[in-house]
């Protein structure tokens, strides 16, 4: 796992090289999110599942609305 060096004390630059008044500490570093790491097939499945979920509730609500309008006009 990669990490970054951190100086918890005073940072002093001597001769162009940074020195720390105390020991350097290695801090864990997590790489930022990169969209190119996403798998296109998994991404398509996620979008498809979301679309199916929304579309099914939309179709059901339109059917219920039509049925209620039919009862109301009868």
C-alpha positions as a Markdown table, in Angstrom:
| # | Residue | x | y | z |
|---|---|---|---|---|
| 1 | Unk | 0.0 | 0.0 | 0.0 |
| 2 | Unk | 1.3 | 3.4 | -0.9 |
| 3 | Unk | 1.7 | 6.2 | 1.6 |
| 4 | Unk | 2.7 | 9.8 | 1.9 |
| 5 | Unk | 5.4 | 11.3 | 4.2 |
| 6 | Unk | 4.1 | 13.7 | 6.8 |
| 7 | Unk | 6.1 | 15.9 | 9.2 |
| 8 | Unk | 4.1 | 16.3 | 12.4 |
| 9 | Unk | 6.7 | 18.8 | 13.7 |
| 10 | Unk | 8.3 | 21.8 | 12.2 |
| 11 | Unk | 9.4 | 21.5 | 8.5 |
| 12 | Unk | 12.8 | 23.1 | 7.9 |
| 13 | Unk | 14.4 | 23.5 | 4.5 |
| 14 | Unk | 18.2 | 23.3 | 4.6 |
| 15 | Unk | 20.2 | 23.4 | 1.4 |
| 16 | Unk | 17.1 | 22.7 | -0.7 |
| 17 | Unk | 16.3 | 19.5 | 1.2 |
| 18 | Unk | 13.4 | 19.4 | 3.6 |
| 19 | Unk | 14.1 | 18.2 | 7.1 |
| 20 | Unk | 11.7 | 17.5 | 9.9 |
| 21 | Unk | 12.2 | 18.5 | 13.6 |
| 22 | Unk | 10.8 | 15.0 | 14.6 |
| 23 | Unk | 10.7 | 11.7 | 12.7 |
| 24 | Unk | 8.8 | 11.6 | 9.4 |
| 25 | Unk | 5.5 | 9.7 | 9.6 |
| 26 | Unk | 4.1 | 7.5 | 6.8 |
| 27 | Unk | 0.4 | 8.3 | 6.2 |
| 28 | Unk | -1.8 | 5.9 | 4.2 |
| 29 | Unk | -2.8 | 7.3 | 0.9 |
| 30 | Unk | -5.9 | 6.1 | -1.1 |
| 31 | Unk | -5.9 | 6.9 | -4.8 |
| 32 | Unk | -8.7 | 9.2 | -5.9 |
| 33 | Unk | -11.7 | 7.7 | -7.8 |
| 34 | Unk | -10.9 | 7.1 | -11.5 |
| 35 | Unk | -14.0 | 6.3 | -13.7 |
| 36 | Unk | -11.7 | 4.4 | -16.2 |
| 37 | Unk | -11.4 | 1.7 | -13.5 |
| 38 | Unk | -15.1 | 0.8 | -13.8 |
| 39 | Unk | -16.1 | -2.3 | -15.7 |
| 40 | Unk | -18.5 | -1.4 | -18.6 |
| 41 | Unk | -20.5 | -4.6 | -18.2 |
| 42 | Unk | -21.1 | -4.1 | -14.5 |
| 43 | Unk | -21.9 | -0.4 | -15.1 |
| 44 | Unk | -24.5 | -1.4 | -17.7 |
| 45 | Unk | -26.0 | -3.9 | -15.3 |
| 46 | Unk | -26.3 | -1.2 | -12.6 |
| 47 | Unk | -28.0 | 1.3 | -14.9 |
| 48 | Unk | -30.3 | -1.4 | -16.3 |
| 49 | Unk | -31.4 | -2.5 | -12.8 |
| 50 | Unk | -32.0 | 1.1 | -11.8 |
| 51 | Unk | -34.0 | 1.8 | -15.0 |
| 52 | Unk | -36.1 | -1.4 | -14.6 |
| 53 | Unk | -36.9 | -0.5 | -11.0 |
| 54 | Unk | -38.0 | 3.1 | -11.8 |
| 55 | Unk | -39.8 | 2.0 | -15.0 |
| 56 | Unk | -41.8 | -0.7 | -13.2 |
| 57 | Unk | -43.1 | 1.7 | -10.6 |
| 58 | Unk | -43.9 | 4.2 | -13.3 |
| 59 | Unk | -45.9 | 1.7 | -15.3 |
| 60 | Unk | -47.7 | 0.5 | -12.2 |
| 61 | Unk | -48.6 | 4.0 | -11.1 |
| 62 | Unk | -49.9 | 4.9 | -14.6 |
| 63 | Unk | -52.1 | 1.8 | -14.6 |
| 64 | Unk | -53.5 | 2.5 | -11.2 |
| 65 | Unk | -54.2 | 6.1 | -12.3 |
| 66 | Unk | -56.0 | 5.0 | -15.4 |
| 67 | Unk | -58.0 | 2.5 | -13.4 |
| 68 | Unk | -59.0 | 5.2 | -10.8 |
| 69 | Unk | -59.9 | 7.6 | -13.6 |
| 70 | Unk | -62.1 | 4.9 | -15.2 |
| 71 | Unk | -63.9 | 4.3 | -11.9 |
| 72 | Unk | -64.3 | 8.0 | -11.3 |
| 73 | Unk | -65.9 | 8.6 | -14.7 |
| 74 | Unk | -68.3 | 5.6 | -14.5 |
